[in-house]
């Protein structure tokens, strides 16, 4: 239990830390990796380079500290992060390492402002926050391991099939190397893939959404090849596209994530995606077809043009053979071939008047996923259209960010 005094010190210094937020966390990461280079096997180097992880962690620590006397109110956010941590293999013994290096970074950046009293109070508060994460994650590890076909950490999978879906997206069909059962999952969930590139000192972990319905004898992920072999963002996706072949093995953690389709709802559902944000939507669409026949679905996909538009034939086929599914395609920059084929419904971007026109009503559950500007725009449209917030569901790729500040 924290004393009232400690709570007061922590709460009153949150704004000071916020002011130095990114400086502290940047310094924290430098220290962390200097002292524990083995953690570079877990952290995403591309996110580090772009500073997104720093921002995500800083936001989470300050949010938690600001609610230190009522941590239960931020439990939904804790759970979302804990899903990611569990899928990455973060363990209780990692928390003191993070705590120690975070406190040292605070001390270093704040200098004289960081009195012993303040540092002690933050040390105690971090301990309380860490315990909440450790407890939530313990339950998640247990659940993942005890589930039929489940497992706790990483498990070797074989690439059974590799299918090119567009110029930039390729699907990998993964089956367990041990020939055992596959845990069920919820549409919208993702898994982590651990990759070791020859000549590189550390393993790298990336999350990819499952792009097919559950209940199949494989897990399917559909990976976008990011530009630039040497771009940290593109390293893993280029490796998967260019070097990983059928029959190769990769380490995979059990499905995770709380951006999932509510299968108890029978309301019409609108699935909106931009670019490779299509993958969880595809899983949701196929699950509705398998498990909720009769539920009305509008599937809206925005892409640059037909060359980079993946899985379009699969969506069109589902819409052709199922009267409850309507699909729309929006191309920002259609090619001449797209124009000749007439394979899209709108040129430009998704707009609110267009959404109103094609949907007719806001009485639906909305799920969306895609690049940050796409997500911010859709969120804004839906709020303007007075869609209740509890019917708006979205997920970012990469560290979570606040839509309003994105
Ligand atoms: C991701 C917060 C402890 C490793 C994240 C994210 C947040 C966060 C907000 C981004 C989640 C997202 O992408 O949606 C925290 C807080 C912690 C904590 C508040 C302490 C109370 C730890 C520890 C480790 C760790 C102890 C392991 C040493 C990671 C990694 C990611 C992550 C590897 C994935 C992001 C990336 O690689 O770019 N954490 N975390 N975290 N966390 Fe933590």
Boltz pocket constraint, residues with backbone or C-beta under 6 A from the ligand:
constraints:
  - pocket:
      binder: B
      contacts: [[A, 39], [A, 42], [A, 43], [A, 44], [A, 45], [A, 47], [A, 48], [A, 53], [A, 56], [A, 57], [A, 60], [A, 61], [A, 64], [A, 80], [A, 81], [A, 84], [A, 85], [A, 88], [A, 90], [A, 91], [A, 94], [A, 95], [A, 96], [A, 98], [A, 126], [A, 129], [A, 130], [A, 133], [A, 398], [A, 399], [A, 400]]
      max_distance: 6.0
